[in-house]
Amino acid sequence: MTTQSLSIVVLSTDLDNFNEIRAALSTDSRVKLLSGGNDVEQLREEVVRIKPSAAIISLGANADQAIKLIERLSTECPKTAVISAAQETSADLILQSLRAGAREFLRLPIDAGELGPVLDRISEFCAGQIQAAKKTGRMAAVFSCKGGCGTSFLATNLAASLPARTVLVDLNFEAGDLPQFLGLRTKYSIADMVARHGNLDDRLISVFVTPYSTNLDLIAAPKEVDPVDKIEPEHVFEVLQRLRECYDFVVLDPPHTFDPITLTALDQSDHIVLVLTLDLPAIRSAQRALQIFERVGYPRAKVRLVVNRWSKQIDFGLEQVEKTLGEPVLATLPSDYQTVVDSINIGAPLVKSNSRSKIAREIERVAQALSEGVSPKIGAKPKRPWSFFLKRPAAEKKE
């Protein structure tokens, strides 16, 4: 017999049945009876709130109502095992309850010889749920507290580059446009996921995401402004936690402000890809962001600097930027306006539509560094493909 502790709630419209079930459960040291009653809606709310190991649903005089409750619980609380119980043991009733989502069936009055094996299987199911919950994917937020640095472009292409099952999440609730970067039409958004917070399972998540490829799904920002007011940081926290359990990598595109939802996303992230361009406002903005990161206690190894729209024509050198910010630059994305705009206009990530471009190769380097957990050192020049040196634009050769 397994020793997994089991918390259980019981629904029974018949008091005698309830007392009989309670007495049978008391003989097993693993079981802790949390609550019981005959009010269907009250018990459903109790299960949703406390998420017990199992719920025993007695199929009494109103079997149809009990079957509907089993259906709801199996959808809303997939980690709670539902056990149906009844005095009537017709094959039709048993089959009906199992189809509704019950994992086990108990005959009333309960026979000790039947109860033990049922609780053993429920215990194994709960142990499997705990083991599955230990798997967590990695999370990266592509961030800049100054708009116009290309965070959405980088987040999209980074997500498309990662060699693992990845979900891209648009946290720009009021101005998100990631579907355009992927050429997708979305039906659902993160607002729909938040509305089901507390009840998100793998099936619901698969409904709310929009697939782009075998390895990449998108969670879009709300299309309307109205749902945004109802999204709280704790809801976002829960959604991101569930996504980490379902995907190998989660890539976030948060807004350019340090609001509570952005900080929730940054707190949870294993990596923060801080994007800047080599102009004074962007450098100062990155400097402020790093100061805030230090103030809230983020380890320096969590941050990766990426310079976008890099060109040798710019007065600021990389060494000067690294010295100013006190952080090494992981990668530099060369300035190529037309190539980037073309990929956005056709709704395809550059790493897929023009994988041989210099920008695409740099983004793939960032993806590889995040996958491997590589941290650059100050003064170490970002490695670039040989073609970068052999095929420089004519304007650079004149220097």
C-alpha positions, 0 to 999 in steps of 0.5 A, a space after each residue: 500500500 502506498 503512503 501518499 497522503 490523501 485529502 478528500 471531500 464528499 458529496 452525498 444527498 443522503 446523510 446515511 450514505 455520507 456517514 457510511 462513506 466517512 466511516 469507511 474512509 476513517 479506517 485508512 490512515 492516509 485519508 484526511 476528510 476535509 469537508 462534506 455536504 449535500 449542496 452541489 454548488 457549495 461543494 464545487 466551490 470548495 473543491 476549486 478552492 482547496 484542490 483536494 486529492 480526491 472528491 467522492 460524488 455519491 450518485 443518489 436520487 439526483 444522479 443527473 446533477 451529480 454527473 454534471 458535477 463530475 463533468 465540471 470538476 474533471 474540467 475545472 480541477 484536473 488534478 483532483 481525482 473524482 470517485 463516483 459512488 452509488 448503491 445502484 451498480 448498473 453498467 450503464 450508470 458506472 459507464 456514465 460516471 466514468 465518461 463524465 470524468 470519474 477515475 474510480 467507482 465505489 459500490 455502496 455500502 463500501 467494502 473495505 476490500 474494494 476501498 483499499 485498492 481504489 485509494 492505492 490508485 488515487 494515491 499513485 495518481 496524486 504522486 504522478 501529479 506532484 512529479 509532473 509539477 516538478 518539470 518547469 521550463 525556462 523563461 526569458 523576458 525581452 525587455 527595454 524600458 524605452 520604446 522603439 528598441 525592437 523588443 517585439 521583433 527580437 522576442 518573436 525571432 528569439 522564440 522562433 529560434 529556440 530548439 525546443 517547444 516554446 510559447 511566445 506571450 504578448 504582455 503588451 495588453 494595450 498595444 500588443 501586435 505579435 500576431 502581425 509578426 507571425 502572420 497569425 489571426 488569433 481567436 483567444 488572448 491572455 485575457 481568456 486564460 486569466 478568466 480561467 485562472 485557478 482552473 487552467 489545465 493542459 487542455 484549456 491551454 491548448 485551446 487558448 494558444 495560437 499555433 505557429 509551428 510544431 515548436 512555437 505557439 503564441 498567446 496574444 494580447 487582448 484585442 479589446 481594452 475592456 478585459 485589461 482592467 480585470 487582469 491582476 499580477 497574481 493572475 499573470 503569475 499563475 498563468 506563467 507558472 502553468 505555461 512553464 509546466 507545459 513548455 520547455 521555453 516561455 518567451 515574454 514580450 512585456 511593456 516598456 514600464 515597470 508596472 506590477 505586471 511587468 515586474 511579475 514577469 521579470 521576477 519569474 524569468 530566468 533570463 532578461 534580455 535587455 535590448 538597447 540601441 546605441 543612442 544616448 536616450 536608450 543607453 541611459 534607459 538601459 542604465 536605469 533598468 539595470 539600477 532597478 534590477 539591482 534594487 529589486 535583487 536580480 542577480 547580474 547573471 540573469 541579465 543579457 545585453 543585446 544591442 540592436 541596429 548596431 553599425 560602425 558608423 555610430 559614435 558609441 563603441 561597444 567597449 564604451 557602452 559596456 564600461 558605462 553600463 557595467 555589463 557585457 554585451 552578448 550580441 549585436 544585431 546589425 542595422 538593416 532596416 529593409 530586411 527587418 521591415 520585409 520580414 514584418 510585412 510578410 508576417 514571418 520571423 526573419 530567422 525563418 524567412 531569411 535565415 542566412 541574414 546577419 541579423 538572423 544569425 546573431 539572434 540564433 546566437 542569442 537563442 543558443 546562449 540562453 539555451 546553454 545558459 552562457 554568460 558573456 564577459 565584459 570586453 569579450 567581443 561578440 562572435 560573428 559569422 565570418 561573412 560579417 568580416 568578408 562582406 562588409 557594406 561599401 560604406 564601412 570599407 571606406 573607413 
